[in-house]
Amino acid sequence: MTPISLPFVKMNGAGNDFVVVNALEQPFAPTPDQVRAICDRQTGQGCDQLIALEPSDTADAFMRVWNADGGAVQTCGNALRCVGWILMMSDQRQSATIDTLGGLTTARLQQDGAITVDMGEPRLAWDQIPLAEEMDTRGIELQVGPIDAPVLHTPGAVSMGNPHVVFFMDHAPDDGFVRGTGSLVEHHPLFPEGVNVGFAHVIDRDHIRLRVWERGAGLTRACGTGACAALVAAVRRCLTDRHAAIDVDGGRLRIEWKEDTGHVLMTGPVEIERTGMLTL
């Protein structure tokens, strides 16, 4: 097979980092092994997710997403902001539309340089997450630890184009707790497609500290859809207002769940780390 070379941009959104490949004019279909090799932080380019920009008939571009474990996923909120920035800067626009397996979204440039993406309406029904059985997604029947004294229990469940559970805690857990608990819950039988696992500490009505174990990627410095899911889950439990700052390991995201449209808006920074050519 003849090797192909494609340009890429290494970017991050609040620390959540990506290799974004320009596949608008040349097909890019890496195998799971190739995805893992590209994402490897020791021998590859090193990133949480690999992103391909592809042509679209309904948007400015289609964004395809692979996690570091080689698996394809529906969408990624921080990647949407990075891709939105690329598309807007390419011809000096103030907005861009991006299609994904999780649905269509719009990215907008703010005056301070931050990027806002409309993540659409959260999906809250049990079969939209999806869960393996019917239950109230405000607090699902799941616990970690002994039956009579669980360490964590009844997380909220939300889909933002990908599945999330959010545990509410009275502190931000350490790395070991996030890795141990997150890897356990990610593959629980209750989640037929796996799940992203958030650990949220509500500091105030407009302020949440969040750590996330990302499905297929592990402990991440930021998860945009996870931040959206955390706010939605908190609002549904009457823990916060509909607009909050979400502090993640890599920085701060601003999330708003609009009452009039039901859409979730996510705003945050983007950063270019380097550019290069990727050869398969």
C-alpha positions in Angstrom: 0.0 0.0 0.0 1.3 3.4 -1.0 1.9 5.6 2.1 -0.2 8.8 2.3 0.8 12.1 4.0 -1.7 14.6 5.4 -1.2 17.9 7.2 -2.2 18.0 10.9 -2.5 20.6 13.6 -1.8 19.6 17.2 -4.3 21.6 19.4 -5.8 21.6 22.8 -9.0 23.0 24.4 -8.5 23.7 28.1 -5.8 21.0 28.1 -7.8 18.3 26.3 -5.5 17.7 23.3 -6.0 16.5 19.7 -4.2 15.8 16.5 -6.5 17.3 13.8 -5.9 15.9 10.4 -7.0 17.7 7.2 -8.9 15.1 5.2 -11.0 17.5 3.2 -9.3 16.6 -0.1 -7.8 13.2 0.6 -9.4 10.2 2.4 -8.1 9.3 5.8 -9.2 6.0 7.3 -6.7 4.8 9.9 -7.0 1.4 11.5 -7.4 1.1 15.3 -3.7 0.2 15.5 -2.7 3.3 13.6 -5.0 5.5 15.8 -3.3 4.1 18.9 0.1 4.6 17.4 -0.6 8.3 16.5 -2.1 9.0 20.0 0.7 7.3 21.9 2.5 9.9 24.0 5.8 8.1 24.0 6.2 7.1 20.4 3.5 9.0 18.4 2.2 12.5 18.2 0.5 12.1 21.6 -3.1 13.2 22.2 -6.4 12.3 23.8 -8.2 12.1 20.5 -7.5 11.9 16.8 -9.7 14.1 14.7 -10.3 14.1 10.9 -11.8 17.0 9.0 -13.9 15.6 6.2 -16.1 17.1 3.5 -19.8 17.5 4.3 -22.9 18.3 2.3 -24.7 19.8 5.3 -22.0 21.7 7.1 -18.7 23.4 6.6 -17.0 20.1 7.5 -17.6 16.7 9.1 -15.6 16.0 12.2 -14.7 12.3 12.8 -13.4 11.3 16.2 -11.2 8.4 17.5 -10.3 8.0 21.1 -6.7 7.0 22.1 -7.7 3.4 22.4 -8.5 3.3 18.7 -12.3 3.3 19.0 -14.5 5.7 17.1 -16.9 7.9 19.1 -19.7 10.2 18.2 -18.4 13.6 19.2 -16.1 15.6 21.4 -17.0 19.1 22.8 -13.5 20.5 23.1 -12.5 19.2 19.7 -15.6 21.0 18.3 -14.2 24.2 19.6 -10.8 23.6 18.1 -12.2 22.5 14.7 -14.5 25.5 14.8 -11.5 27.8 15.3 -9.7 26.2 12.3 -12.7 26.6 10.0 -13.3 30.2 11.1 -9.7 31.2 10.8 -9.4 29.6 7.3 -11.5 32.4 5.8 -11.9 34.9 8.6 -15.5 34.1 9.6 -17.3 34.6 12.9 -19.1 31.2 12.9 -18.8 27.7 11.4 -21.0 24.6 11.2 -19.7 21.2 12.0 -21.4 17.8 11.5 -20.5 14.8 13.6 -21.9 11.3 14.3 -23.5 12.9 17.4 -25.3 15.6 15.3 -24.8 19.1 13.8 -23.4 22.0 15.8 -22.4 25.7 15.3 -19.2 27.3 16.6 -18.9 31.0 17.2 -15.9 33.3 17.9 -16.2 35.5 20.9 -14.6 38.9 21.3 -12.1 37.6 23.9 -11.0 34.9 21.4 -12.8 32.1 23.1 -15.0 29.7 21.1 -18.6 28.9 21.9 -20.2 25.8 20.5 -23.9 25.0 20.6 -24.0 21.4 21.8 -27.8 21.1 21.2 -30.3 19.7 23.7 -29.1 17.1 26.2 -30.7 13.6 25.8 -32.1 12.6 29.2 -34.3 9.5 28.6 -32.8 6.2 29.7 -32.7 4.7 26.2 -31.1 7.9 24.8 -28.0 7.7 27.1 -28.3 4.6 26.5 -28.8 2.5 29.6 -29.4 -1.2 29.7 -32.7 -0.8 31.6 -35.3 1.8 32.3 -34.6 4.2 35.3 -34.8 7.8 36.4 -31.7 9.5 34.9 -31.6 12.2 37.5 -30.1 9.6 39.8 -29.6 6.1 38.4 -29.3 2.9 40.4 -25.6 2.6 40.5 -23.2 2.6 43.4 -19.5 2.1 44.1 -18.4 0.4 47.3 -20.1 -1.8 49.9 -23.9 -2.1 49.5 -24.5 -0.8 53.1 -21.9 2.0 52.9 -21.3 3.0 49.2 -18.5 5.4 48.5 -20.5 6.9 45.5 -24.0 6.3 44.4 -27.0 7.5 42.3 -25.1 9.5 39.6 -27.0 11.6 37.1 -26.9 10.3 33.5 -26.9 12.6 30.4 -26.1 12.1 26.8 -24.5 15.1 25.0 -24.1 13.0 21.8 -22.1 10.6 23.9 -22.9 8.9 27.2 -22.0 10.4 30.6 -22.6 9.7 34.3 -21.9 12.4 36.9 -21.2 11.6 40.5 -21.6 14.5 43.0 -18.9 14.6 45.7 -18.0 17.0 48.6 -14.4 17.3 47.3 -12.4 16.8 44.1 -11.0 13.3 44.1 -7.3 12.5 43.5 -5.9 10.8 40.3 -5.9 7.3 41.8 -9.5 7.5 42.8 -10.6 8.9 39.3 -8.6 6.1 37.5 -9.8 3.3 39.7 -13.4 4.3 39.9 -13.6 5.6 36.3 -12.2 2.5 34.7 -14.6 0.4 36.8 -17.7 2.3 35.9 -16.8 2.9 32.2 -17.4 -0.8 31.4 -20.3 -1.5 33.8 -23.0 -3.7 32.2 -25.6 -0.9 32.7 -23.9 1.0 29.8 -24.0 -1.0 26.6 -21.8 1.6 24.8 -19.6 2.3 27.7 -19.7 5.6 29.5 -17.7 8.8 30.4 -17.5 9.2 34.1 -17.5 12.6 35.8 -16.7 13.5 39.4 -18.3 16.9 40.3 -17.8 19.0 43.4 -20.4 21.8 43.5 -18.6 24.8 45.0 -21.4 27.4 44.5 -24.6 27.9 42.5 -22.4 29.0 39.5 -19.2 27.1 40.1 -18.3 23.4 39.7 -15.0 21.6 40.0 -14.9 18.6 37.7 -12.6 15.7 37.0 -13.4 13.2 34.2 -12.5 9.7 33.2 -13.1 9.7 29.5 -14.3 6.6 27.7 -11.5 5.1 25.7 -9.0 7.9 26.7 -8.7 7.7 30.5 -8.1 10.6 32.9 -8.2 13.7 30.8 -7.4 17.3 31.6 -10.7 18.5 30.2 -13.9 17.0 28.7 -16.2 19.4 27.0 -19.2 17.1 26.7 -18.5 16.1 30.3 -18.6 19.7 31.5 -22.0 20.1 29.7 -23.3 16.9 31.3 -22.1 18.0 34.7 -24.1 21.2 34.6 -27.2 19.6 33.2 -27.1 16.9 35.9 -26.5 19.5 38.6 -29.4 21.7 37.4 -31.7 18.6 37.3 -30.8 18.0 41.0 -31.3 21.7 41.9 -27.7 22.0 42.9 -26.7 24.9 40.5 -28.2 27.6 38.3 -28.3 27.1 34.5 -25.0 28.9 34.0 -21.8 28.0 35.7 -18.0 28.1 35.4 -16.7 24.5 35.3 -13.1 24.2 36.4 -11.3 21.2 34.9 -7.7 20.1 35.3 -6.7 22.1 32.2 -8.6 25.3 32.7 -12.1 26.8 32.9 -15.1 26.2 30.6 -18.3 28.3 30.8 -21.5 26.2 30.4 -25.0 27.5 30.0 -28.2 25.4 29.6 -30.6 27.8 28.0 -34.1 27.8 29.3 -35.7 29.1 26.2 -34.2 26.7 23.6 -33.1 23.9 25.9 -29.7 24.0 24.1 -26.4 23.7 26.0 -23.7 26.3 25.1 -20.0 25.7 25.9 -17.4 28.4 25.8 -13.7 28.1 26.4 -10.1 28.6 25.0 -8.3 26.9 22.2 -4.5 26.7 21.7 -2.3 25.6 18.8 0.7 23.6 19.9 2.3 22.7 16.6 1.7 21.7 13.0 3.2 18.9 10.9 2.6 16.1 8.3 1.2 12.7 9.3 2.2 9.7 7.2 0.3 6.4 7.1 
